[in-house]
Amino acid sequence: MSGEERRAILFADVCESTSIYETAGDAAALAQINRLLAVLEKQVRAAGGRVVKSLGDGVICVFDTADDAVRAACEMQQAAQELGTSGTAPLRIKVSCNYGPVVMAQNDVFGDTVNVCARLMSLANAEQVLSTRQTLEALSPGLRSRCRELYETQVRGREVPVAVCEVVWRGDVDLTKVDLSQEELGADASEWVLKVSYGGESYVVEPAGSMRIGREPSNDIVVPSEHASRQHARIFARDAQFLIADQSSNGTFLMIDGSERELRLRREQALLGDRGWIGLGKTAANHGDHVLRYRLERRSR
């Protein structure tokens, strides 16, 4: 077993592979996915990395530097996009990468850096590359300029939240800057509050406040649903942002307006964004007595 080293870890996974097998048939889908994975592995080698192992319809790779991993991630997304041909549905991938200390042993890789990378993969959308602030800080200036911070999320077993960043791999994208800086928000940040609606009632989370949600009468918002835990979740403000922390048995489902996918939090926390839906113990997609609506509002002075 070798000692701890600093490496960049990359996860890549084919999106919606189950539906591809159902639509195209097992043989055709397997051939199409294997063709894509071969192309992705070629991009990994070209960037100076190597595939540690394959997991179903994805790969785990290791690189010496953060630059190598991010370049490979961008090239992999570009290759997947170009591989789409007439007569077959184009395959889409999601990629995550993280730089930090790892332990290499028996042709495998272990450690907190790997665990965080796996968490990023679970958060990524199709055709997206997610990374972390610590990876961004290890990048050269040119690559760093193609990254933006999105939100913070909690990873099981870690006390400090992970700052999630996106690597914009398309060269022609009109990039919207996501600004999480409290200093740049300035005095106007105190004018924003979070309004939560449930059961025909509205509740307000102050800029420095918090709110408890759950089935017990002692909560600030009582949700008498069979899917909700007694003390299910807490909404709180931090650095002029509003976050939700899950404390439940069944998880908290977060559907942010404009996002392609719903997050399921299990003893984790996430940034709420401007507006969306919160499901206690069950998906928020179908609404119901376990679902709350929230939105940011500017409070009049």
C-alpha angles and dihedrals in degrees: 000000000000125000130254116298135176111249140151116246122203129192121193125182136179110241124233093359092158093061090046090057091048093048103039100029128248100280097045093043093048092050092048094048093045090051090053093046090052090054091048092051089051090055090049092054092045089056092052097258135115136219110248095189145333122244114194105294095353145064138224114215138182130212134183095232140028090238091058092050095047092047089050091049091053093046091049092053091047092049092049090051093049093047093070109110135182113274095031130071110248114249119232127206138197122213136196129185134183133180125212146086117334137169116232114205135157094350091307136098129227142177146075092302089060093046092052090049090054090051090052089052090056090053098045123104125218113287090016132122115205126190140156138260091249089056092047090053090055094053128100114254095258094056093039089060089062092060133083132185116243113176145312124264135184120240119205111258094020124103095196118066119239118242105225118214132186124223109214103215099174110090095207099049118127095231118214111209113233105206117198096165113127091198094057092046088059124169094340090072090076090062093066123088133172116241116202121193126200134155093357092306129108126216129189128217109204122224091259098026141095139211132207121218128193150097098284118095090234092071122101089235113031113207108187094196125133088229095058124088121229090254101018110163146342128223115204142164124243129168091350091306130106119229137180124218120199118223098165142111097234100035135244120269117214121195111182115199110254095021120120095220144035121242121222112205119203109186086327137111135226141182112263101213125204100315142340148116133293121206119197110216095337139053116290092213096093095039116215136147092312096058129094128191122219138182140170115248133187108234117220114243 
